[in-house]
């Protein structure tokens, strides 16, 4: 349709690595909420883990007082076999203060606050 964009925002419904990788192939930055599925894995510190496990590995629950933080993970390989990296931004759920929401951004240089701000425009 000729519509061009640099940033693609979507909700967890579409947050599958294959969908994200396809958008990256089209030179788009993806920002999305992640699904809480144990079958979706991300490469972190040499291991393939679900996002919830990435959180546990990086910080023990209750020890983190910041409103949020992020980790860089691998989400799969591009068409040339090169690993595609993304950051997972963990943000406190305002409705359930002991819960964390997970946002993914394929621009690993983007500040956590900017990821949250842009996702809020969705």
N, C-alpha and C positions, 0 to 999 in steps of 0.2 A: 504494500500500500504506500510505500515511500516514506513512512514515518521513521525518523531517525532519533535515537536517544543515546545518551552516554551511560545513564543509570537506569537499571530495571529493578523496580520494587515489587515484591509480592509476598503474600502470606504463606504460612507453613503448608498450605494445601499443595503447593507446587514445588516445595523445597526438596527435591530429589537431586542427588549429585549429577545425574544425566541431564536434567533440565538446566542446572546451573552451568555445567560444562558447555552445553550448546550455546547459551547466551554469551559465555566468555569467548567462544569461537567467533562470534559476531562483534567482538571488541566492546562488549558492554560490561560495566561494573554491575554486579548483582548485590542487592541488599535484601535479605529475607529473614523471616522468623523461621527457626528450625523446628522440625517435628521431633517429638520425644519418642522416637522409635528405637528400640534396641537393635534393630536390623540395619539401621543406617550407621555406617562407620566412617571415621575420619582418621587420617594418619597423623599421630601426635607422638613425638619423642620416640620415633621408630616403631611404634605399635599402632595397630588399627583398633580404635575404640569408638563406641558411641559418644555423642556430645556430653551426655551426663557423666560418663567415665572420665572424659577430658577434664571436667570440672573437679572431680574428686582427686584426680592425679595432681592437678596444679595447685589446689588450695583445699584444705580440709574445711567442710562446712562449719560456719560459725566463727572461723578465724578471720574472715575477710570482712572489714568494716566499710570499705569503699562502696560507693553506689554501683560500681561495676568495674570490670577489667576485661582483658581479652587475651587470647592465645592464638598463635598461627598454626594452622593444620593443613594437611594435604587433602584435597577432595577427589583426586583422580588424575588421570593423565589426559593431555590434549591430543589432537590428531597426530602429533609428531612423537608421542610417547613421553613428553616432558611433564613432570608433576605440576599440577595447578594448585597454588596455595591460596588460602583464604584465612581471614581472621574470624574467630567466633567471639562475639562480645557478650559477656554475661551481665545482665542488668537485673536488679532487684525488682520483683513483681510488687507493684504498689498495693495490690489487693490482698496478696498473701506474702507478708514480709519475710517469711522463711524460705520462699521459693525464688528461683532465678528464671528469667527468660533468656533465651539464647537467640542472638541475631548473627547472621553470617554476612560477611562482606568480602567480595573478591579483590578489593583494593586494600592490600595489607598495610599501606602507608596512611590510610585515612584514620583520623583520630576517633576514638571510641564515641566521644560526644557527638561528632558529626554523623557517624553511623546511626546513632539513636535519633538524632534530629531528622535526618533524611527518611528513616523508616517511619517516623511519626507522620510524614506527609502522605503516606500510603492511604 
